[in-house]
Amino acid sequence: MQASLSLAQARRIALAAQGLDKERPAGPVSARTVGRTFARLHLVQIDSVNVVSRSHFLPFFSRLGNYDRAILQRMAGTHPRRMMEYWAHEACFIRPDHFYDLVQWQSRKWVGAHSMDPELRHGVAAKVLETLAAGKPMTAAELTARLGHVEDQQRENWGWNWNAVKRVLEHLFEEGLVSASSRTESFERRYTLTSKVLPGPGAEAPAPEPDAGAAMDRLIDAAAQAHGIGTVRCFADYFRTPQKAAAVAVRNLVDSGRLEPVTVAGWDRPLYRHAEAKLPRSASGRALLSPFDSLVFERRRLEELFGFHFRIEIYTPEPKRRYGYYVLPFLLRDAIVARVDLKADRAGGWLLARAAHAESGAPGDTAVELAAELQLMAEWLGLDGVVVSPTGNLAPALAEAVAARQSHYPL
């Protein structure tokens, strides 16, 4: 007989799996703590939008508070690496032990040079690999300058209007032959051979695994750990793997005891709980969540679990936006109770809350707790304080709470 859970229990399982069920640790955040958080999440999404902070920095703030972002840079840039770039949910930092499994199951042919003339592609690829093998990591622009202009008749039809060298680089990146050594200040990848990025001899390096089914089992097991509880669709979406293959992996993991079928009141789809998932008695966390946070990846799950409908409105024309440009959901205890449109005004030194909306049924302390969270974020970003615009049903109370905090606790 399947175990039966309430929706509140399922929420707490999901929050615990993501490290969002407890209050943040007191005191300075160590590199070990950041590493444990990343190990729990398995990945963090990368995005070039820098309205508040680069998206891969935000999940760690949500879970740890005021931490040193240089820790992540070291994790992604020193050997042995604790994180590396590859396609997963989207472009992500991933745990290196997932790399070879993902290479077998990722198919982003629209990104690279699959449609390029094969002779041209192979010729450019050979030159790129030779150059990267012999020298330091280079950006696409630096490689283009080194190799010279390569004419690609199809460039004018390419979505990003990339040149041939950039297209081939992305093709090699998808194939797993090149990786990102680091990023420039303008967020361009510095490419290098993957063999120079993965841990070297003597370290616990992942090894190629020809068994695609076993690779999928490992990916779905990792996704289920990060979810705690979810559907096949949830688990497949985490690394953006095919649902049919994910369903086979789920059956394998049920057979091996890694997953347990469960039922949740009000969640009418086949559900599975991971064997290592914790069910805390209560949830006491508080967090502003990046629009690209792994808790909000799968929108249907988010709505079924938390009753929260979320849409990233960055690409929505301004007149059609409901809540703002860069909107962060606000998690308080075991519910998502508000959303706030944020912008870091680095020149002025302020964190701008351009709109603030409370969800239906938000608790009475929502504005006070959100004000505390915004002040913490401003401190983390090195800003002088918070300014609240009068937009949204929560804005008046939030402005009052922010003013009260800043009079008592100036940054």
Solvent accessible surface area in square Angstrom, and as a share of the most:
residue,aa,sasa,rsa
1,M,244,1.09
2,Q,92,0.41
3,A,41,0.32
4,S,87,0.56
5,L,15,0.08
6,S,48,0.31
7,L,55,0.27
8,A,43,0.33
9,Q,55,0.24
10,A,0,0.00
11,R,50,0.18
12,R,40,0.15
13,I,0,0.00
14,A,0,0.00
15,L,0,0.00
16,A,9,0.07
17,A,12,0.09
18,Q,4,0.02
19,G,22,0.21
20,L,6,0.03
21,D,11,0.06
22,K,148,0.63
23,E,130,0.58
24,R,50,0.18
25,P,68,0.43
26,A,105,0.81
27,G,55,0.52
28,P,141,0.88
29,V,20,0.12
30,S,57,0.37
31,A,52,0.40
32,R,178,0.65
33,T,25,0.15
34,V,0,0.00
35,G,1,0.01
36,R,141,0.52
37,T,14,0.08
38,F,3,0.01
39,A,42,0.33
40,R,114,0.42
41,L,0,0.00
42,H,7,0.03
43,L,0,0.00
44,V,4,0.02
45,Q,17,0.08
46,I,11,0.05
47,D,25,0.13
48,S,75,0.48
49,V,25,0.14
50,N,59,0.30
51,V,23,0.13
52,V,0,0.00
53,S,3,0.02
54,R,41,0.15
55,S,1,0.01
56,H,13,0.06
57,F,21,0.09
58,L,2,0.01
59,P,4,0.03
60,F,0,0.00
61,F,0,0.00
62,S,3,0.02
63,R,12,0.05
64,L,12,0.06
65,G,1,0.01
66,N,65,0.33
67,Y,9,0.04
68,D,79,0.41
69,R,73,0.27
70,A,33,0.26
71,I,8,0.04
72,L,3,0.02
73,Q,114,0.50
74,R,120,0.44
75,M,13,0.06
76,A,17,0.13
77,G,36,0.34
78,T,70,0.41
79,H,110,0.49
80,P,85,0.54
81,R,18,0.06
82,R,119,0.43
83,M,1,0.00
84,M,2,0.01
85,E,5,0.02
86,Y,3,0.01
87,W,24,0.08
88,A,0,0.00
89,H,8,0.04
90,E,53,0.24
91,A,17,0.13
92,C,0,0.00
93,F,17,0.07
94,I,0,0.00
95,R,58,0.21
96,P,13,0.08
97,D,70,0.36
98,H,11,0.05
99,F,4,0.02
100,Y,58,0.22
101,D,7,0.04
102,L,0,0.00
103,V,42,0.24
104,Q,67,0.30
105,W,61,0.21
106,Q,14,0.06
107,S,75,0.48
108,R,18,0.07
109,K,124,0.53
110,W,137,0.48
111,V,3,0.02
112,G,1,0.01
113,A,0,0.00
114,H,65,0.29
115,S,74,0.48
116,M,3,0.01
117,D,78,0.41
118,P,75,0.47
119,E,145,0.65
120,L,49,0.24
121,R,35,0.13
122,H,115,0.51
123,G,33,0.32
124,V,6,0.04
125,A,12,0.10
126,A,59,0.46
127,K,115,0.49
128,V,0,0.00
129,L,51,0.25
130,E,125,0.56
131,T,20,0.12
132,L,0,0.00
133,A,55,0.42
134,A,94,0.73
135,G,35,0.33
136,K,143,0.61
137,P,46,0.29
138,M,10,0.04
139,T,7,0.04
140,A,18,0.14
141,A,64,0.50
142,E,80,0.36
143,L,0,0.00
144,T,27,0.15
145,A,85,0.66
146,R,147,0.54
147,L,43,0.21
148,G,31,0.30
149,H,130,0.58
150,V,31,0.18
151,E,104,0.47
152,D,10,0.05
153,Q,144,0.64
154,Q,76,0.34
155,R,87,0.32
156,E,146,0.66
157,N,123,0.63
158,W,40,0.14
159,G,76,0.73
160,W,134,0.47
161,N,83,0.43
162,W,53,0.18
163,N,35,0.18
164,A,1,0.01
165,V,1,0.00
166,K,40,0.17
167,R,2,0.01
168,V,0,0.00
169,L,0,0.00
170,E,3,0.02
171,H,11,0.05
172,L,5,0.02
173,F,1,0.00
174,E,16,0.07
175,E,79,0.35
176,G,10,0.09
177,L,88,0.44
178,V,2,0.01
179,S,1,0.01
180,A,4,0.03
181,S,17,0.11
182,S,44,0.28
183,R,60,0.22
184,T,27,0.15
185,E,175,0.79
186,S,78,0.50
187,F,26,0.11
188,E,79,0.36
189,R,25,0.09
190,R,85,0.31
191,Y,2,0.01
192,T,4,0.02
193,L,31,0.15
194,T,8,0.04
195,S,91,0.59
196,K,82,0.35
197,V,1,0.00
198,L,14,0.07
199,P,15,0.09
200,G,36,0.35
201,P,147,0.92
202,G,92,0.88
203,A,41,0.32
204,E,176,0.79
205,A,47,0.36
206,P,27,0.17
207,A,72,0.56
208,P,98,0.62
209,E,57,0.25
210,P,126,0.79
211,D,73,0.38
212,A,39,0.30
213,G,41,0.39
214,A,30,0.23
215,A,0,0.00
216,M,3,0.01
217,D,34,0.18
218,R,99,0.36
219,L,0,0.00
220,I,1,0.00
221,D,18,0.09
222,A,4,0.03
223,A,0,0.00
224,A,0,0.00
225,Q,58,0.26
226,A,0,0.00
227,H,9,0.04
228,G,1,0.01
229,I,0,0.00
230,G,0,0.00
231,T,6,0.03
232,V,31,0.18
233,R,96,0.35
234,C,0,0.00
235,F,0,0.00
236,A,2,0.02
237,D,28,0.15
238,Y,2,0.01
239,F,1,0.00
240,R,96,0.35
241,T,10,0.06
242,P,62,0.39
243,Q,99,0.44
244,K,177,0.75
245,A,22,0.17
246,A,0,0.00
247,A,27,0.21
248,V,70,0.40
249,A,1,0.01
250,V,2,0.01
251,R,144,0.52
252,N,64,0.33
253,L,12,0.06
254,V,44,0.25
255,D,124,0.64
256,S,78,0.50
257,G,49,0.47
258,R,73,0.27
259,L,5,0.02
260,E,78,0.35
261,P,41,0.26
262,V,4,0.02
263,T,64,0.37
264,V,8,0.04
265,A,69,0.54
266,G,69,0.66
267,W,6,0.02
268,D,135,0.70
269,R,41,0.15
270,P,104,0.65
271,L,3,0.01
272,Y,35,0.13
273,R,51,0.19
274,H,3,0.01
275,A,65,0.50
276,E,93,0.42
277,A,16,0.13
278,K,145,0.61
279,L,58,0.29
280,P,27,0.17
281,R,233,0.85
282,S,77,0.50
283,A,11,0.09
284,S,53,0.34
285,G,1,0.01
286,R,62,0.23
287,A,1,0.01
288,L,1,0.01
289,L,0,0.00
290,S,0,0.00
291,P,2,0.01
292,F,21,0.09
293,D,0,0.00
294,S,11,0.07
295,L,6,0.03
296,V,0,0.00
297,F,17,0.07
298,E,12,0.06
299,R,79,0.29
300,R,103,0.38
301,R,10,0.04
302,L,3,0.01
303,E,82,0.37
304,E,47,0.21
305,L,1,0.00
306,F,14,0.06
307,G,61,0.58
308,F,1,0.00
309,H,110,0.49
310,F,8,0.03
311,R,150,0.55
312,I,40,0.20
313,E,10,0.05
314,I,13,0.07
315,Y,174,0.66
316,T,10,0.06
317,P,81,0.51
318,E,126,0.57
319,P,125,0.78
320,K,146,0.62
321,R,61,0.22
322,R,171,0.62
323,Y,44,0.17
324,G,14,0.13
325,Y,63,0.24
326,Y,0,0.00
327,V,8,0.05
328,L,0,0.00
329,P,0,0.00
330,F,0,0.00
331,L,0,0.00
332,L,6,0.03
333,R,89,0.33
334,D,45,0.23
335,A,28,0.22
336,I,8,0.04
337,V,5,0.03
338,A,0,0.00
339,R,11,0.04
340,V,0,0.00
341,D,8,0.04
342,L,0,0.00
343,K,76,0.32
344,A,5,0.04
345,D,41,0.21
346,R,127,0.46
347,A,109,0.85
348,G,40,0.38
349,G,11,0.10
350,W,96,0.34
351,L,0,0.00
352,L,41,0.20
353,A,0,0.00
354,R,76,0.28
355,A,6,0.05
356,A,0,0.00
357,H,35,0.16
358,A,26,0.20
359,E,40,0.18
360,S,120,0.78
361,G,79,0.76
362,A,31,0.24
363,P,48,0.30
364,G,88,0.84
365,D,48,0.25
366,T,3,0.02
367,A,10,0.07
368,V,86,0.50
369,E,45,0.20
370,L,0,0.00
371,A,1,0.01
372,A,12,0.10
373,E,0,0.00
374,L,0,0.00
375,Q,13,0.06
376,L,42,0.21
377,M,0,0.00
378,A,0,0.00
379,E,91,0.41
380,W,12,0.04
381,L,27,0.13
382,G,65,0.63
383,L,14,0.07
384,D,95,0.49
385,G,0,0.00
386,V,5,0.03
387,V,65,0.37
388,V,25,0.14
389,S,37,0.24
390,P,130,0.82
391,T,70,0.40
392,G,25,0.24
393,N,111,0.57
394,L,13,0.07
395,A,1,0.00
396,P,94,0.59
397,A,50,0.38
398,L,0,0.00
399,A,40,0.31
400,E,130,0.58
401,A,12,0.09
402,V,8,0.05
403,A,63,0.48
404,A,51,0.40
405,R,67,0.24
406,Q,50,0.22
407,S,85,0.55
408,H,137,0.61
409,Y,129,0.49
410,P,103,0.65
411,L,86,0.43
